[in-house]
Amino acid sequence: MTWINIFAVPADRAEEFSAIWHDLFAPHFSAKPGFVSYRMHRATSPDTRFRFVNVTLWESAEHIAAAHDERFRELVSRPELDGITAHPGIYEIISEG
């Protein structure tokens, strides 16, 4: 399963968000059962609304749900993330080229 999460991050907070993601969220998810891999993408244009896009592969939707546990809820409630919005969803491939 593919979990895609796009983040609206103010331009002046991009470096801060990137550090938070790599220091807190990447280790949290990569240690969870069913985790396969992730790629964090960063927009090259400073006026892009969704500055970061995370694409994470999981073995199943159940693994995705389990990874969003109490520790995850603690992480997303950190004051450093105020003003940053996430837009997540589970996706399936319907076409490839």
Helices and strands as residue ranges (DSSP letters): E 2-8, G 11-13, H 14-20, I 21-25, H 26-30, E 35-42, E 50-58, H 61-67, H 70-76, G 79-81, E 85-91
